[in-house]
Amino acid sequence: MDNLPPSDFHFRKAWAAEAQKIAAFLSINAGGRYQPTVLHLQHHAGTTWVCEQARDEIAGILLSWISPSQYVTAVIEAIVVMDGQQALANAGTLLSYAINHYEQLNMRTLVAPANLSSSIMQVFLEHGFSTGGNEQELFLKKQLMPERISLKNKKMRPTMNTTNGQVNEQTLFEYNQEGDLIWGTYAGGAVARGVLVGKMNASYDIRFYYLQLDANGTLHEGNSSSSTEFLNDGRIVLYENWEWTGDKNGSGNSIIEEIKE
């Protein structure tokens, strides 16, 4: 947090036990725009920051939470500060704390509602947020991690496969990538050696073709369609729909995750 501006105020995480006090502050200072319940505030105390003056009087609140529906996305639901000379500086410091916190959690994206006062909106813009959405639903957004997924120099292992597949947790995949071209090798478990080649599209979905030699010395071939995502800790995961071709029949699903190193 060395990049935060100096302040005469104290900043800290909220406590669940002070939810009633926070609710009262928001009711008085949010101009009717934001009135969460005490239960809501208790539940999200771990991702709420408080700006305090002397005598433990609240001067500002930032309330946020990790979205259950938007993958690796956190929502800054509100920043409310008392009027005064330091109001916008306090709002900026609260926002800096939240950004730092979610960067440490490897969130990919921060979003916030766009129905803010013009001064608070400016604080968000100064911290790298941009506006998005449409006339019906506007929002503010900041990317914390790069959007692009690349398998260059990635090592991955399956965490799930249907029973008619041959790869399992013992199988190590080693990928490489240049542009949209992907290639790699894999071995372990029932697979003595496998090779694959694939192509990634603009949505980071991949079409793979593979040839493998199993532990009994038999060659098999197949293909798969894989969607890609970031996990909460920043690792890449492949969700694969695969099928055998050639002399072997059948299809299935597997999940392959980047290894923590």
KOLGUMI-56427 format. One record per residue: residue in one letter; x, y, z of N, C-alpha, C in turn. Coordinates in Angstrom, 1 decimal, padded with zeros to 4 digits. Example, Ala and Ser with C-alpha at 12.3 -4.5 7.8 and 13.67 -1.06 7.14 Angstrom:
2
['a',[013.2,-005.7,007.8],[012.3,-004.5,007.8],[013.2,-003.3,007.8]] ['s',[012.8,-002.2,007.1],[013.7,-001.1,007.1],[012.9,000.0,007.9]] 
END
This chain:
261
['m',[000.8,-001.2,000.0],[000.0,000.0,000.0],[000.8,001.3,000.0]] ['d',[002.1,001.2,-000.4],[003.0,002.3,-000.4],[002.6,003.4,-001.3]] ['n',[001.8,003.1,-002.3],[001.4,004.1,-003.3],[000.2,004.9,-002.9]] ['l',[-000.3,004.7,-001.7],[-001.5,005.4,-001.2],[-001.1,006.8,-000.8]] ['p',[-001.9,007.8,-001.0],[-001.6,009.2,-000.5],[-001.7,009.3,001.0]] ['p',[-000.9,010.2,001.6],[-001.0,010.4,003.0],[-002.3,010.9,003.4]] ['s',[-002.8,010.6,004.6],[-004.1,011.0,005.0],[-004.1,011.2,006.6]] ['d',[-004.9,012.2,007.0],[-005.0,012.4,008.5],[-006.1,011.4,009.0]] ['f',[-006.7,010.6,008.2],[-007.7,009.7,008.6],[-007.2,008.3,008.7]] ['h',[-007.9,007.5,009.5],[-007.5,006.1,009.7],[-008.4,005.2,008.8]] ['f',[-007.8,004.2,008.1],[-008.5,003.4,007.2],[-008.3,001.9,007.7]] ['r',[-009.4,001.2,007.7],[-009.4,-000.2,008.2],[-010.5,-001.0,007.6]] ['k',[-010.5,-002.4,007.8],[-011.6,-003.2,007.4],[-012.7,-003.0,008.4]] ['a',[-013.9,-003.2,007.9],[-015.1,-003.2,008.8],[-015.2,-004.4,009.6]] ['w',[-015.9,-004.3,010.7],[-016.2,-005.4,011.6],[-017.7,-005.7,011.5]] ['a',[-018.0,-007.0,011.5],[-019.4,-007.4,011.4],[-020.3,-006.8,012.5]] ['a',[-019.6,-006.7,013.7],[-020.4,-006.2,014.9],[-020.8,-004.7,014.7]] ['e',[-020.2,-003.9,013.8],[-020.6,-002.5,013.7],[-021.5,-002.3,012.5]] ['a',[-022.2,-003.4,012.0],[-023.0,-003.2,010.9],[-024.1,-002.2,011.1]] ['q',[-024.7,-002.2,012.3],[-025.8,-001.2,012.6],[-025.2,000.2,012.5]] ['k',[-024.0,000.5,013.0],[-023.4,001.8,012.9],[-023.2,002.2,011.4]] ['i',[-022.7,001.2,010.6],[-022.4,001.5,009.2],[-023.7,001.8,008.5]] ['a',[-024.8,001.0,008.8],[-026.1,001.2,008.1],[-026.6,002.6,008.4]] ['a',[-026.4,003.1,009.7],[-026.9,004.4,010.0],[-026.1,005.5,009.3]] ['f',[-024.8,005.3,009.1],[-024.0,006.3,008.4],[-024.4,006.3,006.9]] ['l',[-024.7,005.2,006.3],[-025.1,005.2,004.9],[-026.4,005.8,004.8]] ['s',[-027.3,005.6,005.7],[-028.7,006.1,005.6],[-028.6,007.6,005.6]] ['i',[-027.7,008.2,006.5],[-027.6,009.7,006.6],[-026.9,010.3,005.4]] ['n',[-025.9,009.6,004.9],[-024.9,010.3,004.0],[-025.1,009.9,002.6]] ['a',[-025.9,008.8,002.3],[-026.0,008.4,000.9],[-027.0,009.1,000.1]] ['g',[-027.7,010.0,000.7],[-028.8,010.8,-000.1],[-029.9,009.9,-000.6]] ['g',[-030.2,008.8,000.1],[-031.3,007.9,-000.3],[-030.9,007.0,-001.4]] ['r',[-029.7,007.1,-002.0],[-029.3,006.2,-003.1],[-029.0,004.8,-002.7]] ['y',[-028.6,004.6,-001.4],[-028.1,003.3,-001.1],[-028.5,003.0,000.4]] ['q',[-029.3,002.0,000.6],[-029.7,001.6,002.0],[-029.7,000.1,002.2]] ['p',[-028.5,-000.5,002.3],[-028.4,-001.9,002.5],[-028.9,-002.3,003.9]] ['t',[-029.3,-003.6,004.1],[-029.8,-004.1,005.3],[-028.6,-004.4,006.3]] ['v',[-028.8,-004.4,007.5],[-027.8,-004.8,008.5],[-027.2,-006.2,008.2]] ['l',[-028.1,-007.1,007.9],[-027.6,-008.5,007.5],[-026.7,-008.5,006.3]] ['h',[-027.0,-007.7,005.3],[-026.2,-007.5,004.1],[-024.8,-007.0,004.5]] ['l',[-024.8,-006.0,005.4],[-023.5,-005.4,005.8],[-022.7,-006.4,006.7]] ['q',[-023.4,-007.1,007.5],[-022.6,-008.1,008.3],[-022.0,-009.2,007.4]] ['h',[-022.7,-009.6,006.4],[-022.2,-010.6,005.5],[-021.0,-010.2,004.7]] ['h',[-021.0,-008.9,004.3],[-019.9,-008.4,003.5],[-018.9,-007.5,004.2]] ['a',[-018.9,-007.7,005.6],[-017.9,-006.9,006.4],[-016.5,-007.1,005.9]] ['g',[-016.2,-008.4,005.5],[-014.8,-008.7,005.2],[-014.3,-008.0,003.9]] ['t',[-015.2,-007.4,003.1],[-014.8,-006.7,001.9],[-015.3,-005.3,002.0]] ['t',[-015.5,-004.7,003.2],[-015.9,-003.4,003.4],[-014.8,-002.6,004.1]] ['w',[-014.5,-001.4,003.7],[-013.5,-000.6,004.3],[-014.2,000.7,005.0]] ['v',[-013.6,001.1,006.1],[-014.1,002.2,006.9],[-013.0,003.3,006.9]] ['c',[-013.4,004.5,006.7],[-012.5,005.7,007.0],[-013.0,006.4,008.2]] ['e',[-012.1,006.5,009.2],[-012.5,007.1,010.5],[-011.8,008.4,010.8]] ['q',[-012.5,009.3,011.5],[-011.9,010.5,012.0],[-011.5,010.2,013.5]] ['a',[-011.1,011.3,014.2],[-010.9,011.2,015.6],[-012.2,010.8,016.3]] ['r',[-012.0,010.1,017.5],[-013.1,009.6,018.3],[-013.9,008.5,017.6]] ['d',[-013.2,007.8,016.7],[-013.8,006.7,016.0],[-015.1,007.1,015.2]] ['e',[-015.2,008.3,014.8],[-016.4,008.7,014.0],[-016.1,008.3,012.5]] ['i',[-017.1,007.7,011.9],[-017.0,007.2,010.5],[-017.1,008.4,009.6]] ['a',[-016.1,008.5,008.7],[-016.1,009.6,007.7],[-016.3,009.0,006.3]] ['g',[-016.2,007.7,006.1],[-016.5,007.2,004.8],[-016.6,005.7,004.8]] ['i',[-017.3,005.1,003.8],[-017.5,003.7,003.7],[-017.3,003.2,002.3]] ['l',[-016.6,002.1,002.1],[-016.6,001.4,000.8],[-017.2,000.0,001.0]] ['l',[-018.2,-000.3,000.3],[-018.8,-001.7,000.4],[-018.6,-002.4,-000.9]] ['s',[-018.1,-003.7,-000.8],[-017.9,-004.5,-002.0],[-018.1,-005.9,-001.7]] ['w',[-018.1,-006.7,-002.7],[-018.3,-008.2,-002.5],[-017.8,-008.9,-003.8]] ['i',[-017.5,-010.2,-003.7],[-017.2,-011.0,-004.9],[-018.4,-011.5,-005.5]] ['s',[-018.6,-011.3,-006.8],[-019.8,-011.6,-007.5],[-019.9,-013.2,-007.6]] ['p',[-021.1,-013.7,-007.2],[-021.3,-015.1,-007.3],[-021.7,-015.6,-008.8]] ['s',[-022.0,-014.6,-009.6],[-022.5,-015.0,-011.0],[-021.5,-014.6,-012.1]] ['q',[-020.6,-013.6,-011.8],[-019.6,-013.2,-012.8],[-018.3,-013.7,-012.4]] ['y',[-017.7,-014.5,-013.3],[-016.5,-015.2,-013.0],[-015.3,-014.3,-012.6]] ['v',[-014.6,-014.5,-011.5],[-013.5,-013.7,-011.0],[-013.8,-012.2,-011.1]] ['t',[-014.9,-011.8,-010.7],[-015.3,-010.4,-010.7],[-015.8,-010.0,-009.4]] ['a',[-015.3,-008.8,-008.9],[-015.7,-008.2,-007.7],[-016.5,-006.9,-008.0]] ['v',[-017.5,-006.6,-007.1],[-018.4,-005.5,-007.3],[-018.1,-004.5,-006.1]] ['i',[-017.8,-003.3,-006.5],[-017.8,-002.2,-005.5],[-019.2,-001.6,-005.5]] ['e',[-019.9,-001.9,-004.5],[-021.3,-001.5,-004.5],[-021.6,000.0,-004.2]] ['a',[-020.7,000.5,-003.4],[-020.9,002.0,-003.0],[-019.6,002.5,-002.4]] ['i',[-019.4,003.8,-002.6],[-018.5,004.6,-001.8],[-019.3,005.8,-001.3]] ['v',[-019.4,005.9,000.0],[-020.1,007.1,000.6],[-019.2,007.7,001.6]] ['v',[-019.0,009.0,001.4],[-018.1,009.8,002.3],[-018.9,011.1,002.8]] ['m',[-018.5,011.5,004.0],[-019.0,012.7,004.5],[-018.5,013.9,003.8]] ['d',[-019.3,014.9,003.6],[-018.9,016.2,003.0],[-017.8,016.8,003.7]] ['g',[-016.8,017.4,003.0],[-015.7,018.1,003.7],[-014.6,018.2,002.8]] ['q',[-013.5,018.9,003.2],[-012.4,019.2,002.4],[-011.7,017.9,001.9]] ['q',[-011.7,016.9,002.8],[-011.0,015.6,002.5],[-011.9,014.6,001.9]] ['a',[-013.1,014.9,001.6],[-014.0,013.9,001.1],[-013.5,013.1,-000.1]] ['l',[-013.1,013.7,-001.1],[-012.7,013.0,-002.3],[-011.4,012.3,-002.1]] ['a',[-010.5,012.9,-001.3],[-009.2,012.2,-001.0],[-009.5,010.9,-000.2]] ['n',[-010.5,010.9,000.7],[-010.8,009.7,001.5],[-011.5,008.7,000.5]] ['a',[-012.3,009.2,-000.4],[-013.0,008.2,-001.3],[-011.9,007.6,-002.2]] ['g',[-010.9,008.3,-002.6],[-009.8,007.7,-003.4],[-009.0,006.7,-002.6]] ['t',[-008.7,007.0,-001.4],[-008.0,006.1,-000.6],[-008.7,004.8,-000.3]] ['l',[-010.0,004.9,000.0],[-010.9,003.7,000.2],[-010.9,002.9,-001.1]] ['l',[-011.0,003.5,-002.3],[-010.9,002.8,-003.5],[-009.6,002.1,-003.8]] ['s',[-008.5,002.8,-003.4],[-007.2,002.2,-003.6],[-007.0,000.9,-002.7]] ['y',[-007.6,001.0,-001.5],[-007.5,-000.2,-000.6],[-008.3,-001.4,-001.3]] ['a',[-009.4,-001.1,-001.8],[-010.2,-002.2,-002.5],[-009.5,-002.7,-003.7]] ['i',[-008.9,-001.9,-004.5],[-008.2,-002.3,-005.7],[-007.1,-003.2,-005.3]] ['n',[-006.3,-002.8,-004.3],[-005.2,-003.6,-003.8],[-005.6,-005.0,-003.3]] ['h',[-006.7,-005.0,-002.5],[-007.2,-006.2,-002.0],[-007.6,-007.2,-003.0]] ['y',[-008.3,-006.8,-004.1],[-008.8,-007.7,-005.1],[-007.7,-008.1,-006.1]] ['e',[-006.7,-007.2,-006.2],[-005.5,-007.7,-007.0],[-004.8,-008.8,-006.2]] ['q',[-004.7,-008.8,-004.9],[-004.1,-009.8,-004.1],[-004.9,-011.1,-004.2]] ['l',[-006.2,-011.0,-004.4],[-007.1,-012.2,-004.6],[-007.1,-012.7,-006.0]] ['n',[-006.4,-012.1,-006.9],[-006.3,-012.4,-008.3],[-007.7,-012.3,-009.0]] ['m',[-008.5,-011.3,-008.6],[-009.7,-011.0,-009.4],[-009.3,-010.5,-010.7]] ['r',[-010.1,-010.8,-011.7],[-009.8,-010.3,-013.1],[-010.4,-008.9,-013.3]] ['t',[-011.6,-008.7,-012.7],[-012.3,-007.5,-013.1],[-013.0,-006.9,-011.8]] ['l',[-013.0,-005.5,-011.7],[-013.8,-004.8,-010.8],[-014.9,-004.0,-011.5]] ['v',[-016.1,-004.1,-011.0],[-017.2,-003.3,-011.6],[-017.9,-002.5,-010.5]] ['a',[-018.6,-001.5,-010.9],[-019.3,-000.6,-010.0],[-020.5,000.0,-010.7]] ['p',[-021.6,000.3,-010.0],[-022.7,000.9,-010.7],[-022.3,002.3,-011.1]] ['a',[-023.0,002.8,-012.2],[-022.7,004.1,-012.7],[-023.6,005.2,-012.2]] ['n',[-024.5,004.9,-011.3],[-025.4,005.9,-010.8],[-024.8,006.6,-009.6]] ['l',[-023.6,007.1,-009.8],[-022.9,007.8,-008.7],[-022.9,009.3,-008.9]] ['s',[-022.6,010.0,-007.8],[-022.4,011.5,-008.0],[-021.3,011.7,-008.9]] ['s',[-021.3,012.9,-009.6],[-020.3,013.2,-010.5],[-018.9,013.3,-009.9]] ['s',[-018.8,013.7,-008.6],[-017.5,013.7,-008.0],[-016.9,012.4,-007.7]] ['i',[-017.8,011.4,-007.2],[-017.3,010.1,-006.9],[-017.0,009.3,-008.3]] ['m',[-017.8,009.6,-009.3],[-017.5,009.1,-010.6],[-016.1,009.5,-011.1]] ['q',[-015.7,010.7,-010.8],[-014.4,011.2,-011.2],[-013.3,010.4,-010.5]] ['v',[-013.6,010.1,-009.2],[-012.6,009.3,-008.4],[-012.4,007.9,-009.1]] ['f',[-013.4,007.3,-009.5],[-013.3,006.0,-010.2],[-012.5,006.2,-011.5]] ['l',[-012.8,007.2,-012.3],[-012.1,007.4,-013.5],[-010.6,007.6,-013.3]] ['e',[-010.3,008.4,-012.2],[-008.9,008.7,-011.9],[-008.1,007.4,-011.5]] ['h',[-008.9,006.4,-011.1],[-008.2,005.1,-010.7],[-008.3,004.1,-011.8]] ['g',[-008.5,004.5,-013.0],[-008.4,003.6,-014.1],[-009.7,002.9,-014.5]] ['f',[-010.9,003.2,-014.0],[-012.1,002.7,-014.4],[-012.6,003.3,-015.7]] ['s',[-013.3,002.6,-016.5],[-014.0,003.1,-017.7],[-015.4,002.8,-017.6]] ['t',[-016.2,003.5,-018.4],[-017.7,003.3,-018.4],[-018.0,002.2,-019.5]] ['g',[-019.0,001.4,-019.2],[-019.5,000.4,-020.2],[-020.9,000.2,-020.1]] ['g',[-021.4,-000.8,-020.8],[-022.9,-001.0,-020.8],[-023.6,-000.3,-021.9]] ['n',[-024.9,-000.1,-021.7],[-025.8,000.6,-022.6],[-026.7,001.6,-021.8]] ['e',[-027.6,002.2,-022.6],[-028.5,003.2,-021.9],[-029.3,002.6,-020.8]] ['q',[-029.7,001.3,-020.9],[-030.5,000.7,-019.9],[-029.7,000.2,-018.7]] ['e',[-028.4,-000.1,-018.9],[-027.6,-000.6,-017.8],[-026.1,-000.1,-018.0]] ['l',[-025.8,001.0,-017.3],[-024.4,001.5,-017.4],[-023.7,001.0,-016.2]] ['f',[-022.3,000.9,-016.3],[-021.5,000.4,-015.2],[-020.1,000.9,-015.4]] ['l',[-019.3,000.9,-014.4],[-017.9,001.2,-014.4],[-017.1,-000.1,-014.3]] ['k',[-016.0,-000.1,-015.0],[-015.2,-001.4,-015.0],[-013.7,-001.1,-015.0]] ['k',[-013.0,-002.0,-014.3],[-011.5,-001.9,-014.3],[-010.9,-003.3,-014.4]] ['q',[-010.1,-003.5,-015.4],[-009.4,-004.8,-015.6],[-008.2,-004.9,-014.6]] ['l',[-008.1,-005.9,-013.8],[-007.0,-006.1,-012.9],[-006.0,-007.2,-013.4]] ['m',[-006.5,-008.1,-014.3],[-005.7,-009.1,-014.9],[-005.9,-009.0,-016.4]] ['p',[-004.9,-009.4,-017.2],[-005.1,-009.4,-018.7],[-006.2,-010.3,-019.1]] ['e',[-006.9,-009.9,-020.1],[-008.0,-010.7,-020.7],[-007.5,-011.9,-021.4]] ['r',[-006.3,-011.7,-022.1],[-005.9,-012.8,-023.0],[-005.4,-014.0,-022.3]] ['i',[-005.9,-015.2,-022.7],[-005.4,-016.5,-022.2],[-004.4,-017.0,-023.2]] ['s',[-003.3,-017.5,-022.7],[-002.2,-018.1,-023.5],[-001.7,-019.4,-022.8]] ['l',[-001.5,-020.4,-023.6],[-001.0,-021.7,-023.1],[000.5,-021.8,-023.2]] ['k',[001.2,-020.7,-023.6],[002.6,-020.8,-023.8],[003.3,-021.2,-022.5]] ['n',[004.1,-022.3,-022.6],[004.9,-022.8,-021.5],[004.1,-023.2,-020.3]] ['k',[002.8,-023.6,-020.5],[001.9,-024.1,-019.5],[002.0,-025.6,-019.2]] ['k',[002.0,-026.0,-018.0],[001.9,-027.4,-017.6],[000.6,-027.5,-016.8]] ['m',[-000.1,-028.6,-017.2],[-001.5,-028.8,-016.7],[-001.8,-030.2,-016.5]] ['r',[-002.7,-030.5,-015.6],[-003.1,-031.9,-015.3],[-004.7,-032.0,-015.3]] ['p',[-005.2,-033.1,-015.7],[-006.7,-033.3,-015.5],[-007.1,-033.4,-014.1]] ['t',[-008.2,-032.7,-013.8],[-008.8,-032.9,-012.4],[-010.1,-033.7,-012.5]] ['m',[-010.6,-033.9,-013.8],[-011.8,-034.7,-014.0],[-011.8,-035.3,-015.4]] ['n',[-012.3,-036.5,-015.6],[-012.4,-037.1,-016.9],[-013.5,-038.1,-016.8]] ['t',[-014.3,-038.3,-017.9],[-015.3,-039.4,-017.9],[-014.6,-040.7,-018.0]] ['t',[-015.2,-041.8,-017.6],[-014.6,-043.1,-017.4],[-014.0,-043.7,-018.7]] ['n',[-014.6,-043.3,-019.8],[-014.1,-043.9,-021.1],[-012.8,-043.2,-021.7]] ['g',[-012.3,-042.2,-020.9],[-011.1,-041.5,-021.3],[-009.9,-042.1,-020.7]] ['q',[-008.7,-041.8,-021.2],[-007.5,-042.4,-020.7],[-006.6,-041.5,-019.9]] ['v',[-006.8,-040.2,-020.0],[-006.0,-039.3,-019.2],[-006.6,-039.2,-017.8]] ['n',[-005.8,-039.0,-016.8],[-006.2,-038.8,-015.4],[-005.3,-037.9,-014.7]] ['e',[-005.4,-037.8,-013.4],[-004.6,-036.9,-012.6],[-003.1,-037.2,-012.7]] ['q',[-002.7,-038.4,-013.2],[-001.3,-038.7,-013.4],[-000.7,-038.2,-014.7]] ['t',[-001.6,-037.7,-015.6],[-001.2,-037.3,-016.9],[-000.7,-035.9,-016.9]] ['l',[000.5,-035.6,-017.4],[001.0,-034.2,-017.4],[000.9,-033.7,-018.9]] ['f',[000.3,-032.6,-019.0],[000.2,-031.9,-020.3],[001.2,-030.8,-020.3]] ['e',[002.0,-030.6,-021.4],[002.9,-029.5,-021.6],[002.6,-028.8,-022.9]] ['y',[002.1,-027.6,-022.8],[001.6,-026.8,-023.9],[002.6,-025.7,-024.3]] ['n',[002.5,-025.3,-025.6],[003.2,-024.1,-026.1],[002.2,-023.4,-027.0]] ['q',[002.5,-022.1,-027.3],[001.6,-021.4,-028.1],[002.3,-020.2,-028.8]] ['e',[002.0,-020.0,-030.1],[002.5,-018.8,-030.8],[001.3,-018.3,-031.6]] ['g',[000.9,-017.1,-031.3],[-000.3,-016.6,-031.9],[-001.5,-017.4,-031.6]] ['d',[-002.3,-017.9,-032.5],[-003.4,-018.7,-032.3],[-003.1,-020.2,-032.4]] ['l',[-001.9,-020.6,-032.7],[-001.5,-022.0,-032.9],[-001.0,-022.6,-031.5]] ['i',[-001.5,-023.7,-031.2],[-001.1,-024.4,-029.9],[-000.6,-025.8,-030.2]] ['w',[000.4,-026.3,-029.5],[000.9,-027.6,-029.7],[001.4,-028.1,-028.3]] ['g',[001.5,-029.4,-028.2],[002.0,-029.9,-026.9],[002.2,-031.4,-026.9]] ['t',[002.7,-031.9,-025.8],[002.8,-033.3,-025.5],[002.2,-033.7,-024.2]] ['y',[001.9,-034.9,-024.0],[001.3,-035.4,-022.7],[001.7,-036.8,-022.5]] ['a',[001.8,-037.2,-021.2],[002.2,-038.6,-020.8],[001.8,-038.8,-019.4]] ['g',[001.6,-040.1,-019.0],[001.3,-040.4,-017.6],[000.0,-041.1,-017.5]] ['g',[-000.1,-042.0,-016.4],[-001.3,-042.8,-016.3],[-001.3,-043.9,-017.3]] ['a',[-002.5,-043.9,-018.0],[-002.7,-044.9,-019.1],[-002.0,-044.5,-020.4]] ['v',[-001.5,-043.3,-020.5],[-000.9,-042.8,-021.7],[000.6,-042.8,-021.7]] ['a',[001.2,-043.6,-022.6],[002.7,-043.6,-022.7],[003.3,-042.3,-023.3]] ['r',[002.6,-041.9,-024.4],[003.0,-040.6,-025.0],[001.9,-040.1,-025.9]] ['g',[001.6,-038.8,-025.8],[000.6,-038.2,-026.7],[001.1,-036.9,-027.3]] ['v',[000.7,-036.6,-028.5],[001.0,-035.3,-029.1],[-000.3,-034.6,-029.5]] ['l',[-000.4,-033.3,-029.5],[-001.6,-032.6,-029.9],[-001.2,-031.3,-030.6]] ['v',[-002.2,-030.8,-031.4],[-002.1,-029.5,-032.1],[-003.5,-028.9,-032.1]] ['g',[-003.5,-027.6,-031.9],[-004.8,-027.0,-031.9],[-004.8,-025.5,-032.3]] ['k',[-005.9,-024.9,-032.5],[-006.0,-023.5,-032.9],[-007.0,-022.8,-032.0]] ['m',[-006.6,-021.6,-031.5],[-007.5,-020.9,-030.6],[-008.2,-019.8,-031.4]] ['n',[-009.5,-019.6,-031.1],[-010.2,-018.5,-031.8],[-010.3,-017.2,-031.0]] ['a',[-011.0,-016.2,-031.5],[-011.0,-014.9,-030.8],[-011.7,-015.0,-029.4]] ['s',[-012.5,-016.0,-029.2],[-013.1,-016.1,-027.8],[-012.3,-017.0,-026.9]] ['y',[-011.1,-017.4,-027.3],[-010.2,-018.2,-026.5],[-010.7,-019.7,-026.4]] ['d',[-011.6,-020.1,-027.3],[-011.9,-021.5,-027.4],[-010.9,-022.2,-028.3]] ['i',[-010.7,-023.5,-028.1],[-009.6,-024.2,-028.8],[-010.2,-025.5,-029.4]] ['r',[-009.8,-025.7,-030.7],[-010.1,-027.0,-031.3],[-008.8,-027.8,-031.4]] ['f',[-008.8,-028.9,-030.7],[-007.6,-029.8,-030.6],[-007.7,-031.0,-031.4]] ['y',[-006.6,-031.5,-032.0],[-006.5,-032.8,-032.6],[-005.3,-033.5,-031.9]] ['y',[-005.5,-034.8,-031.5],[-004.4,-035.5,-030.8],[-004.2,-036.9,-031.2]] ['l',[-003.0,-037.4,-031.0],[-002.6,-038.8,-031.3],[-001.9,-039.3,-030.1]] ['q',[-002.2,-040.5,-029.6],[-001.6,-041.0,-028.4],[-001.3,-042.5,-028.4]] ['l',[-000.3,-042.9,-027.8],[000.1,-044.3,-027.6],[-000.2,-044.6,-026.2]] ['d',[-001.0,-045.6,-026.0],[-001.4,-046.0,-024.6],[-000.3,-047.0,-024.0]] ['a',[-000.5,-047.3,-022.8],[000.5,-048.1,-022.1],[000.6,-049.5,-022.7]] ['n',[-000.4,-050.0,-023.4],[-000.4,-051.3,-024.0],[000.2,-051.3,-025.4]] ['g',[000.7,-050.1,-025.9],[001.3,-050.0,-027.2],[000.3,-049.7,-028.3]] ['t',[-000.9,-049.4,-028.0],[-001.9,-049.1,-029.1],[-002.1,-047.7,-029.3]] ['l',[-002.1,-047.3,-030.6],[-002.3,-045.9,-031.0],[-003.8,-045.6,-031.1]] ['h',[-004.2,-044.4,-030.6],[-005.5,-043.9,-030.7],[-005.5,-042.4,-031.1]] ['e',[-006.5,-041.9,-031.7],[-006.6,-040.5,-032.1],[-008.0,-040.0,-031.8]] ['g',[-008.0,-038.6,-031.7],[-009.3,-038.0,-031.4],[-009.2,-036.5,-031.6]] ['n',[-010.2,-035.8,-031.2],[-010.3,-034.4,-031.2],[-011.1,-033.8,-030.1]] ['s',[-011.0,-032.6,-029.8],[-011.8,-032.0,-028.7],[-012.0,-030.5,-029.0]] ['s',[-013.1,-030.0,-028.4],[-013.4,-028.6,-028.3],[-013.3,-028.1,-026.9]] ['s',[-012.5,-027.1,-026.7],[-012.2,-026.7,-025.3],[-012.5,-025.2,-025.1]] ['s',[-013.2,-024.9,-024.0],[-013.4,-023.5,-023.6],[-012.4,-023.3,-022.5]] ['t',[-012.0,-022.0,-022.3],[-011.0,-021.6,-021.4],[-011.5,-020.6,-020.4]] ['e',[-010.9,-020.6,-019.2],[-011.3,-019.6,-018.2],[-010.1,-019.4,-017.3]] ['f',[-010.1,-018.3,-016.5],[-009.2,-018.1,-015.4],[-009.8,-018.7,-014.2]] ['l',[-009.1,-019.4,-013.3],[-009.6,-019.7,-012.0],[-009.4,-018.5,-011.1]] ['n',[-010.0,-018.6,-009.9],[-009.9,-017.5,-009.0],[-008.5,-017.1,-008.6]] ['d',[-007.6,-018.1,-008.6],[-006.2,-017.8,-008.3],[-005.3,-017.4,-009.5]] ['g',[-006.0,-017.2,-010.6],[-005.3,-016.8,-011.8],[-004.8,-017.9,-012.8]] ['r',[-004.9,-019.1,-012.3],[-004.5,-020.3,-013.2],[-005.5,-020.5,-014.3]] ['i',[-005.1,-021.1,-015.4],[-006.0,-021.4,-016.5],[-006.6,-022.8,-016.4]] ['v',[-007.9,-022.9,-016.8],[-008.6,-024.2,-016.8],[-009.2,-024.4,-018.2]] ['l',[-009.1,-025.6,-018.7],[-009.7,-026.0,-020.0],[-010.9,-026.9,-019.6]] ['y',[-012.1,-026.6,-020.2],[-013.2,-027.5,-020.1],[-013.4,-028.1,-021.5]] ['e',[-013.2,-029.4,-021.6],[-013.0,-030.1,-022.9],[-014.2,-031.1,-023.1]] ['n',[-014.7,-031.0,-024.4],[-015.6,-032.0,-024.9],[-014.8,-032.7,-026.0]] ['w',[-014.5,-034.0,-025.7],[-013.7,-034.8,-026.6],[-014.4,-036.0,-027.2]] ['e',[-013.8,-036.5,-028.3],[-014.3,-037.7,-028.9],[-013.2,-038.5,-029.6]] ['w',[-013.3,-039.8,-029.5],[-012.4,-040.7,-030.2],[-012.7,-040.7,-031.7]] ['t',[-011.7,-040.8,-032.5],[-012.0,-041.0,-034.0],[-011.1,-042.2,-034.4]] ['g',[-011.2,-042.6,-035.7],[-010.4,-043.7,-036.1],[-011.0,-045.0,-035.7]] ['d',[-010.2,-045.9,-035.1],[-010.6,-047.3,-034.7],[-011.2,-047.3,-033.3]] ['k',[-011.4,-046.2,-032.6],[-012.0,-046.2,-031.3],[-013.2,-045.3,-031.2]] ['n',[-014.2,-045.7,-030.6],[-015.5,-045.0,-030.5],[-015.7,-044.4,-029.1]] ['g',[-016.5,-043.3,-029.0],[-016.8,-042.8,-027.7],[-016.5,-041.3,-027.6]] ['s',[-017.1,-040.7,-026.6],[-016.8,-039.3,-026.3],[-017.0,-039.0,-024.9]] ['g',[-016.6,-037.8,-024.4],[-016.7,-037.5,-023.0],[-016.3,-036.1,-022.7]] ['n',[-016.1,-035.8,-021.4],[-015.8,-034.5,-020.9],[-014.6,-034.6,-019.9]] ['s',[-013.8,-033.6,-020.0],[-012.7,-033.5,-019.0],[-012.4,-032.1,-018.6]] ['i',[-011.8,-031.9,-017.4],[-011.4,-030.6,-017.0],[-009.8,-030.7,-016.7]] ['i',[-009.1,-029.8,-017.3],[-007.6,-029.8,-017.2],[-007.2,-028.4,-016.6]] ['e',[-006.5,-028.4,-015.5],[-006.1,-027.2,-014.8],[-004.6,-027.0,-014.8]] ['e',[-004.2,-025.7,-014.9],[-002.8,-025.4,-014.8],[-002.2,-025.7,-013.5]] ['i',[-001.0,-026.2,-013.5],[-000.4,-026.7,-012.2],[000.2,-025.5,-011.5]] ['k',[000.0,-025.4,-010.2],[000.7,-024.4,-009.3],[002.1,-024.8,-009.2]] ['e',[003.0,-023.8,-009.5],[004.4,-024.1,-009.4],[005.1,-023.1,-008.5]] 
END
